[in-house]
Amino acid sequence: MSRFFPQIPSRGSAIKYPKVTVRDVILYYFRSIKIHWFSGLLTVLGIAVTAVMDIIVPIYYKQFFDIISSGGEVAVLSKELIGIIVFILVLNGISWSSFRVNNFAINWFQSNVMSRLRTTAFEYMLDHSYLFFANNFTGSLTQRINRYARAFERLNDRIVWDIIPLTIKVIGITIVLWFINHNIAYILFAWAIIFMVSNYLLARWKLKYDIEAAELDSRLTATLSDAITNHQTIQLFTGQKFEAGIFQDVNTWWRKLNTFRWNVDSVVTGFQAGLMFAIEFFLFYYGIKYWQLGLISIGTFVLIQAYYFSMADRLWNVSRVIRDVYEGYADAKEMVEILKLAHDVKDAPGAKAILVPKGEIDWKNVGFAFNMTRSVLNGISLHIRNGEKIALVGPSGAGKSTFVRLLLRLYDIESGEITIDGQNIAHVTQDSLRHNISLVPQDPVLFHRTLLENIRYGRRDATDLEVMTAAKLAHCDDFIESLPNKYETYVGERGIKLSGGERQRVAIARAILKNAPVLILDEATSSLDSHSEMLIQDALDTLMKGKTTIVIAHRLSTIKKMDRIIVVDNGRIVEEGTHDTLAEKAGGLYAKLWSLQAGGFLR
């Protein structure tokens, strides 16, 4: 449930994110900023020089009007006046040049830093575990990366275009006016401080709502993404109105929260306007008094007016500046949470690449539980010989898929150890481990790229000929040749333009191309029709030669030729042996499963 709007339920994430402070956001941004420090420095210097010129130029306008009102000889005064405007032209030229330097520098600086921020965030996010992605919406994660970079642009703009010039102007104008009249300097300075502090306090109070708005914005995107991804299910189960209702609920929470935030901004704007009217009155009231006493000149009036409008223009945007800074922080915070979140699965210090000359795999008393609560595997011990072909079978939820995910180190085990050719997989690099294992999943997900690119993903340095050879061995050419663009055909998001069987053949082609010493087949023929399965089985037989192979299967007819069958139930190995041995074992789980499938589910 929301902390500030109780009607808004929490996002319910299973992930415990670390606390993120303003300092954390600054540190993560600084890592990318320091690489492009020179363009950043030019950006600051350019705007600083421009702000200083904005303070100096009005001083010469003061002299200009003081000379005009002095009543001297016109010819003499004209020379002095021309000299002043020429000098003003030079100062404006310096201001123009420094502003142009600032423009080009900030363009280079921001684009490079934002690009690096996106890349860094993307690379770090990809190294999170399978469990991390299972607990997050794809659309929400995508938005976090983009908002992280855009938040930097917003924060940098506010610092460069508003905060730096305002700071220089407040200090510089106060110093100039102090030498002219102490009281006027005090009034203007006090007004600026009250204005900024009050806006800061209001913005800080409102920060909690800005953070909630950023979270709710991610929720809105996640809800849209989830529904669009499942559009076919929605249509088949006539859930359009139901899903529209869910989205409307989130959209209503967004509307209520943002209406409240914008109303607060309106109150702040009204407060600002009142302060503006008040300071204008007091400045000119005391200006008139001092002019009557002969303490200030007409030129000083012009100077005060120029400084007032210059500061008023900057201060009027203070609430927006502070709001943008805090909203930028709120946007960046969600990504920094992920950047601060330690990877569940990471390489051990000094981890080396694994060497797999044989492919012998040992499970030694392995235990695993999700979130330390739901036990999945208990005391698994298993030796798989070099080149042996084993099958994992058992009821749904028995732990078969977790078994192979642990071998791939998509999760880390809780107890025991897994070794390949005597090397503990927890002590080698993840990349080298997965480089030596090929997986053909039950439901392959493809990139929205060409068929050539999708198959080549098995070995990205493969030639076109090698890719096409692998495709033919997997009988992909059967359907590829019928496509208008053949291997250059784009397959759609997640491979949606292909059938389930076609996607599986692409996944098999990838595995053939990769040619790793360890092969995992997770229901690799489950989406194939009988004709396609017959074609693929020949390719799989070729693929399995000389490889240590683990097959997960529910259709037991596909694993009769395996060297050994491992029966898993409730996270434990309960039986093992050949098909014939297990099928004849009275009262055994495998015999029961075989009887159900061989005799049909209907009695």
N, C-alpha and C positions, 0 to 999 in steps of 0.2 A: 504493500500500500504506500502511496505517496506520503512523504513527510509533511507537505504543505497543502496538498489538495487530496483529502482522504478518499474521494471517490475514484481516484486514479490508482489502479492496482500496480504493484511493482512489476518490473520486467521479469522477475522470477528466474534469473540466471543461476545456473548451478556452479558458476565460477566465482570464487572469492577474489575480487580484484584488490590490489594494494591501494592504500590511500595516496592520493596525488595532491601536491601543493603547488602554489604558484612557482616556487623555487624549482620544483621538478620540471615543470613545463619550460621554464627559462633554460635549465641545464640541457634538456633534450634539444631545444632549438639551437642553443649555442654550439653544440657539436657540429651542426651543419653550417652555422654562420661563420665559425672561425676559419673554415676552409676558403671562404670568399671574403676575407677580412678587408682586403684592399678596396674592393668596390663598395663595401659597407662603409668604410671610412670616408671615401669620396662622397657618398650619399649624405653623411652627417655634416661633413665640412661644407658641402655645397649649400645645404639649407641653413646652416649656421651663419655663413657669410651673408646670405640673403636677408636673414633676420636682423643681423647687425646693421646692414645698409638701411633697412626699414626704420631703424632707430636714429641713424645719423642724418638721413635726408631731411626730416622735419626740422632739425636744428638749423639748417641753412634756410629753410622757408621762414623760420622765425626771424633770422637776420634780414631776409628779403623784405618782410613786412615792417620790421623796425626801421629799416632804411627809408622805405616809402613814407612812413608816418613821421620821419624826423624833421621834414620841412626844409631840407637843404637845397642846394643848387641842383637843378634837374640834370645838367650835363655831367656834373661830377657823380651824382647818384646813379645815373644810367650806366656808367662804366662799372661801378661797384655791383649793380644789379646783374649786368651781363656776366661779370666774373662769377657771381654766385650761381647763376643758372647753368653756366658752363661746367662748374664744379659738380652741380647736382646731376648734370648729364653724365659725367664721368662715373659718379657713384652709382647711378642707375645702370650704367654699362657694366660695372662690376657685379651689380646685383643680377642683371640679366645673364651674364656669363656663368656665374656660380649656380644660378637656377638651372641653366641648361646642363651643366656638369652633373648636377643632382639628378636631373631627369634621366639622362643616359645611364648614370651609375646605378640608380635604383632599378631601372629596367633589367639590367644585367644581374644585379644582386638578387632581386626577388625571384626572377625566373630560375636562376641556378640553385638557389637555396630551396625553393619549393620543389624543384625536380629531385633534389637530393633527399628531401624529407619524405616524399612519396616512395622513392626507391628504398630508403632505409626502413620505413614502416612496412612496406610490402615484403621485403626480405625477412625481417624479423617475424612478421605474422606467419609467413609460410613455414617457419621452423617450429611453430607451435604444434602440439600433438593432435592426433586424430580426435581425442576427446574434446579438445578446445573447439574445433570446428563443428563437432556434433552438437555443441551447446550454444552455438551462435548462428544467427541468420546471415546468409551470404550477403544480402542487400545491406544489412546494418554494418557489416565489416567493411564493405566497399565504401560506404558513406563515411565511415570513420577515417579512412586513409585520405579521402579527398578533402574532408573538412579540416583535417590536421594541417594540410598544406595551405588551404584557403585561410585558416585562422592565422597562420604566420603572416600572410599578405595583409590581412586586416590589422593585426597588431603592429606590423612594421609601418604601414601607412599612417596609423594614428601617431606613432612615435615620431616619425620623420616629418610629416606634414603638420602636426598639431602640437605635440608635447614639447619637442625641442624648440620650435619658434616661440611658443607661448612662454616657456621658461626664460629664454633669452630676452624676450620683450618685457616681461614683468620686472626682471632684475635690471635690465638696461634702462628702461623708462624711469624706474624709481630712482636710479642713480642720477640721471640727467635732471629730473625734476627736483631732486634734493638740493642740487647746487643752485637752482633758481628760487625755490620756495619749499622749505621743509614741510609745512603743513599740507600743501597740495600733494606732495610726494607721499606723505603718510596716508592721506585719504585714498589715493589711487591704489597704493600697495595693500592697505587693509581691505579695500573692496575686492581686489583680486584674490587675496587669501581666503576671505569669507566665501567668495563665490566658488573657488575650487574645493575647499574643504567640505562645504555643505553638499556639493555635488558628489564628492568622493564618498561621503558617509551614506548618502542616499543610494548610490550605485552599489556600495558594499552590502548594504542591507538587502538590496534587490538581487544580489549574486545568486542566492540559493534558488530563486525562481528561474534565473537564467540557466543554471546548471540543469534544473529539472526540465526546462524547455528543450535543451539540447538532447537530453535522454529521451524525451517524448518524441522529438523529431526523428530520432533513430528508430523508436518504436513504430512510428508512422510508416517509415520506409520499410522496416522489417515486415510489417503487416501486409503492405502492398506486395513485397517480394514473395512472401510465402503464398499469398493467394494466386499471383500470376504464375509462379512455378507449378502450382497444383491446379491450373485452370481446367485441365481435362477432367480431373476428379470432380471439380465443382460442377461442371456441365453434366457429367454422367449421373451425379447424385442430386441434380437440380438444386444446388446450394447457392445460387447467385444472390438471392435475397438474404440468406443467412450470412454469407460472407460480407455483403454490403452492410449488414447490421453491425458486424464486428468492426469493420472499418469505420463506420459512422460513430461508434462508441469512442474509438481512439481519436478520431477527427474532432469530436465534441470536446474531449479532454484538452486537445491541442487548442481549440478555439477559446475555451474558458481561461486556460492558463495564459495565453498570449493576449487576450483582451485585458486581463488584469495587469500584465506587464506594461502594455501600451498605455493603459490609464495612469499607471505610476509615472511613465514618461511625460504624460500630459501635465501632471501635477508639477513635476520638476521644471518643465518648460515655463509654466506660469510663475513659479517662484523666481526663475531666472529673469523673466521680463520685469518683475517688480524690483529686483535689485538693480537692473539697468536704469530704470526710471529714477530711482533714488540717487544713484551715484552721479548721473547726469545733472540732476538738480543741485546737489551739494558742490560739485566741481565748479559749476558756473556761478553759484551763489557766492562762494568764497573767492572766486576769481574776480567778480565784480567788486567785492569789498577791498581786495588788495589793489585793484586797479584804481579805485577811488583814492586810496592812500598813496598812490604812486609807486607801489612796490613791484608791480609787474607791468609789462608793456603790451601793446596790441599784438606784437609778434609772439609774445608768450601765450596770449589767448589762442592764437592759431596753433601753436605747438601743443597746448593742452588738448585742444579739440582734435588735432591729428592723432595724438597719442590715445585719447579716449576712444575714438572710433576704431583705431587699430587694435587696441586691447579688447574692446567690446566685441569686435568681429571674431577674435580668437576665443574669448571667454564664452560667447554665446554657444559655441560648439562643444564646450567642456563636458556637458552631460552626455552628449552623443559620443564624444571621445572615450569617456570613462565607460559608458555602456558598451561600446564596441570592444574595448580592452577586455572587459569582463566576459562578454559574450564570446570573444575570441578565445579566452582562457577556458570557458566552459566547453567550447567545441574541441579545443586541443586536448583537454583533460581526458576525454573518452579514449583517444588513441594512446595517450601517454599511459593510461591504465594498462593497456595491452603491452606497451613497450617495457613497463616496469614488471609485468607479470613474468616470473621466471618460467622458462620452458620446462614442461613436465619431463620430456625426454631430451637429454642432451649428451654430447660426447664427454666421456671422462677425460680429466686432464691428462695430456700426453697420449691420447688414444691414437693408435696406428691403424693403417689399412689392413683389413683382413685378407688372408691368403686362403683360397679354397681349392687345393689340388685334388681332393677326393670328394668331399661333400658329405662326410659323416656328421650326423647331428645327434646330440645327446641332450635330453631333458633330465635334470637331476633334482628330484623332489621340488618341482616348481609349483608355487602357489600365487594366485592373483585374485584381487577383489577390487571392484569399482568403488572409489571413494572410501576405501577401508571399511565398507559396510556390507556390500552384497558380494558374497564369495562366488567366484566363477570357476576357478580351477583349484584343486586341492591335491597336493602331493603327487604331481604328475612326474613319472620317471619313464623314460622311453629312449631306446637306442635305435637309430636309423642308420643302416649300413650304407656304404658307398654304392651309389647307383640303385639302391633299393626303391621300389615303388610301393608306397603304403597308401591306404585309404582311411580316412576318418569318417566314421558314421555314428549316428545316434539321433535321438529325438531333437526337435527344435529347442534351442535354449540350453543344450547340453554343454556348450563351450567350444564347439568345433572352430567357429570363426575367430574367437578370441585366441585359440591355440595358435593359429597362423599369424595373427596380428602381433602376438608376443614374439614370434620368431623374426618378424620384420621390424621389431622394436617400435611399433606404432604405440604400444604401451610399454612400460617397464614392469617387470615382475616384482612381486612383493617378497618372495623368498625363493631359495634355490638358485640354480643357474642354468643357462642354455649355452651350449658350445657347438661350434662348427669346426671340425678338424682340430679339436682340442682348444680352440680359442673362444674365450668367453665373449659373447656378443655385446655385453655391457662395457667391455674394455676396448672395443674397436670403433672406428668411425661409422656413423650411421650411413653415410654415402657409400662407403666401400661395402658394407653389409648388404644394402639394398641393390647395389650394382651386381652382386653375385646371386641374387634371387629374382626369378621371374614370377609374376603373379598374373593369372587370368581370372578376373573376378566374375562373380555371378551376374552382376549388372554393370557392365563397363560404362564409364562416363567419358565422352570424347570432347575434345576442344572444338570450338566453332572455327575450325580451320579446314584445310583440304584433307582429303583422304591420304594423300602422299605425306603430308606433314604429320597426321595422326599416327600412321604406321611407323614413320621414321622416329617417332618419340621413343621407340624401343632402343634405338642406337642412333643418336642424332648426327653422327659423322658418316652414316651409311650413304652409299651412292643411290641414285634413282634405280639402277638395275638391281641392287641388293634389296631395296624396298619392294620392288615389283616381284622379285623372286619369292620373298617371304609371303607376299600377298597371294601368290599363286599356290604356294604350299598350304596356305590356310583357306584356299578356295574363295578368296575375296574377289578374284578376277571374274568369278561367275556373275556377280552383280555389278562390279565396277565397269566392266566393258559395256553394259547396257545403259550407263549414265551418259548424258550429253557431253559433260566435261571430263568424264572418266576419273583419273587420279586427281585432277584439279577441282573436283566437286567439293563444295563446302557442305559440311554435314549438319550444320545448325547447332544451336546451343545444346550442350550435353549430348550431341549426336542425335537429336530428335528426328532428323530427316531420314534416319536409317531405322530399319526394324530391329527388334531385340537380337535376332539371330545374326543379322549383318554386323551389329556392334560387337557381338562376341567373336565373330570371325576376324574383325579388325584387331581386337585384343589378343587373339591367338597369333595373328601375324606379327604383332609387336613382340610377343614372347619368342617367336621363332627368330626374329631379327636380333633380339637381345642375346639369345643363346647363353643364358646364365647356367652355372653348374647345378643350381638348386631350382626346382620348378614347383610352383603351387598352383593347382587347378581347383578353383572354388566353383563347383557346379558349372564347369566350362562349356557344357553342351546343353544346359537346361533350357535355353531359348531356341534351340534348333529343332526343325522338323526332322522326320525320320530320314529323308533323303540327305539333307544337309549334315545330319549327325553322322551318317555313314561316310560322307566325304571327309568330314573333320576328324573322325576317329583315326583315319589313316594318317592325317597330318600330325595328330597328337602322338601316335605311336612312334613316328619319326622324331618328333620333338623330344620325347621322353628318353630316347636311347642315350645311354651313358650319363644320365642325369639322376640325381636323387630327387624323387618326385613324391609330393604329398597331394592327395586328391581328397577334396571334401565332396561328398555325394549324398543325395537323398534317394536318387534312382539307383538302387543297388545292382541293377542289371549292368550298369556301366563300369562296375569295379570288380567283376568276377575274376578278371585276369591279374589283379594286383598281387604282388608278392606276399603282402600281409595286410590284414584289415584290423584297424584299431577301433574298438567300440567304446564310445564315451557317453557317460550318463551322469548328470549332476556334478560335473566338473571332475570326474574321476575316470580312469581307464578301467572298465569292468570286464572286457574281453579282448583277446587278440588271437589272430590265426588266419588261415586261408579261408576262402569262401566256403569250400566244401566242408572243412572242419567245423566252422561256426554254424553253418546252416543245419548240420546234423546234431548240434548240441541241444539236447532236450531242455526246455525251460530257459534257454539263453535269450538275451535281448535281441541279438542279431537274428536268431532263428525266428523270433516273433515278428520282427520287422520284415524279414524275407517272406514269411508266410503271408503277411498282409499284402505285400506288393505282388507276389507271385499269384496269389489266389484272388486278388481284387479286394477293394475296401468294403464292398457290399457283401454281406453274408446271406 
